[in-house]
Each structure stands twice: as structure tokens, then as C-alpha cells.
Amino acid sequence: MIQRRSFVKTLGCALSSGWMLSGESGPASGETADHKKPVPVIDITDLYHPHQDVGDNMDLIAAYALPEIDLKAVILDATDAYRHRGTEGQLQAYRDETGPRDPGIIPVSQLNYIFDRNIPYGISPFTPLKDPSDQALDAPRFQLSGIDLIFKVLRESPEPVDILSFGSPRALAVAYNRDPDLMRRKVRRIHLAAGSSSTEFLEWNVMLDPNAMACLLRSDLPVAIYPCGTEEGAMALGRNNSFWKLENLEFIRRMHPLLQNYLIYAFERSARSDFLGMLEETPSEEALQRITKRSHNVWETALWAQVAHRELVQQTDGKYRLVPRSNIRSSDIVNLQKLVPCRLEADEKGLFTFSPSDKSSNFSIYEREDPKQNEAAFRDALPALYESFNPRA
């Protein structure tokens, strides 16, 4: 089964010694020097079941498992044109015939079960915004539960919250249009996995809702952008995009059995109604054989490393690991990935241009010095991280 962004590869969406993942503009509002306290996070994800991009299922594990993350809510981003069987309403270049599907309530429930948590979820509007100022006032109440949940988390949090966005920016735009003051006061930083480092490529998440992207990139909110694509597409390695690729998924065999079954359910597009009970079974060797030989496209790792205050380091044994900053040894080679303050201009289609700036800015752009080395390092570090997750410890 192909991953979502594979449809548009031709249409457009690490590592080097001495560089580390950090924001060069200094702390965003609400950030302190002490990162030992878990970071409050809202995760916005276009997670579906059956999956559209199974990377979303894989990625959500990190939100639950990283001890540095205090996951407050999951907002399920869904677009109506991709919920149904067939391609009606889909752009020719971005067709997906693998539906039907619906928001990923099942995988969220599975992870709550596995990690013994009760993380709330909400749904965001299914239809794209009519214009950048749209408040989605005509959206059904069910489709506004995600907006309500964002507001609830922000109002109840004693400190500003980081929001990670791995789908369309629709929920963020609606929330901003409805209550910009709350968003300004209580959002520490938005980490946006969307867009391209070049206006030559319309990346998937921007395509889903151009007006929402234009809204967010014309706002005064603190936004760190981690472009998914380059001028060559979504599966290209570039200095300012976050994509990298796993050659296989053999490490899943070394993960906790509950997480193996969670991934089997997702990868196999299972329709089993006992989606909790199956987690306790012995993982199917036949299913693991099918899954682990696959390659896997990844866009999300840099965002979680930044929010969790982890660095990608090479240790004395030559292995690469994602380690907490407080655990870095003098012998480790810490490697820079950074958020660079930038001037940014966005058009009505959500496409944007950027340039580094030494002046204060609410926008920053992800940058890695050597994309190929970055990919090689993550291929070692991410499997080791996921193998370490023990939900029943």
C-alpha cells in the first residue's frame, strides 16, 4: 500500500558534525531554560482509519511515548474529498483511490489503551475554508469538536502550549479566526509540517486547504515551518525540508508486542471490530513479514526532536541516537538542525517564500546542513528510539 504523498512525487508534497537542533531566535514565548518538565502539546494529525499515510499511525506513537511530551489532545484533521470511495472532488494530480476512510478514532483509542491514558480527541471541519478569514460557522457541531478542544486545552493550561500540525492547517486557522487573542496568549509555538521550500511545488498539506495555510502564514502567531517538500517534490532531500526515508521496517520486530499489533492493525488496514482485544494477541508473523520489508517515508522526526529537546548525536561507538540535551556526553558529536528566523511572504494559494533574517520574527524555518547525512543518522536513531518504548514499564 503506497503512502499518501507518493501520489505526487513528481509534482512536487542528518547529520553533519558540529550542528544541533535549536531555535536560533531564542526562546519562544513561555519557554524556559529548564526542559526537564514535560512540554504540553496538542497534536493535529490527518490520521485516518483505514490509513491514508500509515506514517501518521507510526508518528503518533512518539506523542504518547516520549517522556518529555505532555500530550494534552489529539485533533483529527480530515478532508471530505478523501473520506469517500472514488476520486470525486479530488484534484487530478492528488488522486487517492484507496478510500473510504474516516478520522482515526480507532488508532487513538488503541494508543490510549496501550499506554493506559485518556487523551481526548476532537474532529476538525471536513471542508476547506472559503477564504483565509473563514471561521467555519456553518460547520456541523461534530466537526467543531476539535476546535472546542483546542480552546479548552489552551484555557486550562497554566503555561503556553506547543501545537504540532501534521495535516492541513484548517483547525489552526479556524481557531485563530475565532479567538486570535487566546491563540496569541497561550500558544508557545506552532510546529507546522507543511509546504515546500520552493513555490514550484504545491505540497499535499497546503493543497488540502490553501486558505487555511494563507491565514496561518499571514498571522502574528509564532510559527516554525518544517517544509515537507522541495522543488523536486515531497520525497526529495533538501536543506530546508524534513523528509527522509527508512529502507525497511525490520525494527518493528524489536518493538513492544502491543505496539507491533497496533502497527499491524494499521498497515494491514484491518476491519476487525475487536480493535482493542487484538492488541493482546501474539503478533502475526505473516503480517510482520509483509510489513517489515517495506520502505517508509518520514517527515515528522525533526518536529518531535525539537519539541522534546532531543539532539541527534553520534556516540563513541559510531551509533546515532536521539538523546535528551541533559544527557549529552562530552564525547558525543552533537549535530545541528536548527530553526532559522525568517522573513516570510505567503500568497493566496498558501505558497510562500522565505529568507533568513537577523531581525525578530514570529516565523522560523527548519534547516539541516547535510540532508544525506541527516537521513543516514535518522535511519539509525529512530529505530533505536522506537525499540526503547515500553508502554507497560
C-alpha positions, 0 to 999 in steps of 0.5 A: 500500500503506497503512502499518501504523498507518493501520489505526487512525487513528481509534482512536487508534497542528518547529520553533519558534525558540529550542528544541533537542533535549536531555535536560533531566535531564542526562546519562544514565548513561555519557554524556559531554560529548564526542559526537564518538565514535560512540554504540553502539546496538542497534536493535529494529525490527518490520521485516518482509519483505514490509513491514508499515510500509515506514517501518521499511525507510526508518528503518533506513537512518539506523542504518547511515548516520549517522556518529555511530551505532555500530550494534552489532545489529539485533533483529527484533521480530515478532508471530505474529498478523501473520506469517500470511495472514488476520486470525486472532488479530488484534484487530478494530480492528488488522486487517492483511490484507496478510500473510504476512510474516516478520522482515526478514532480507532488508532487513538483509542488503541494508543490510549489503551496501550499506554493506559491514558485518556487523551481526548480527541476532537474532529476538525471541519471536513471542508476547506475554508472559503477564504483565509478569514473563514471561521467555519460557522456553518460547520456541523457541531461534530466537526467543531469538536476539535476546535472546542478542544483546542480552546479548552486545552489552551484555557486550562493550561497554566503555561503556553502550549506547543501545537504540532500540525501534521495535516492541513492547517484548517483547525489552526486557522479556524481557531485563530479566526475565532479567538486570535487573542487566546491563540496569541496568549497561550500558544508557545509555538506552532510546529507546522509540517507543511509546504515546500521550500520552493513555490514550484511545488504545491505540497499535499498539506497546503493543497488540502486547504490553501486558505487555511495555510494563507491565514496561518502564514499571514498571522502574528502567531509564532510559527516554525515551518518544517517544509515537507517538500522541495522543488523536486517534490515531497520525497526529495532531500533538501536543506530546508525540508524534513523528509527522509526515508527508512529502507525497511521496517525490520525494527518493528520486530524489536518493538513492544508486542502491543505496539507491533499489533497496533502497527499491524492493525494499521498497515494491514488496514484491518476491519476487525471490530475487536480493535482493542482485544487484538492488541493482546494477541501474539503478533502475526508473523505473516503480517510482520513479514509483509510489513517489515520489508517495506520502505517508509517515508518520514517527515515528522522526526525533526518536529518531535526532536525539537519539541522534546529537546532531543539532539541527534548525536553520534556516540563513541561507538559510531551509533546515532541516537536521539538523546535528551540535551541533559544527557549529552556526553562530552564525547558525543558529536552533537549535530545541528538542525536548527530553526532559522528566523525568517522573513516570510511572504505567503500568497493566496494559494498558501505558497510562500517564500522565505529568507533568513533574517537577523531581525525578530520574527514570529516565523522560523524555518527548519534547516539541516546542513547535510540532508544525506547525512541527516537521513543516514543518522535518522535511519539509525536513531529512530529505530533505536528510539522506537525499540526503547518504548515500553508502554507497560514499564 
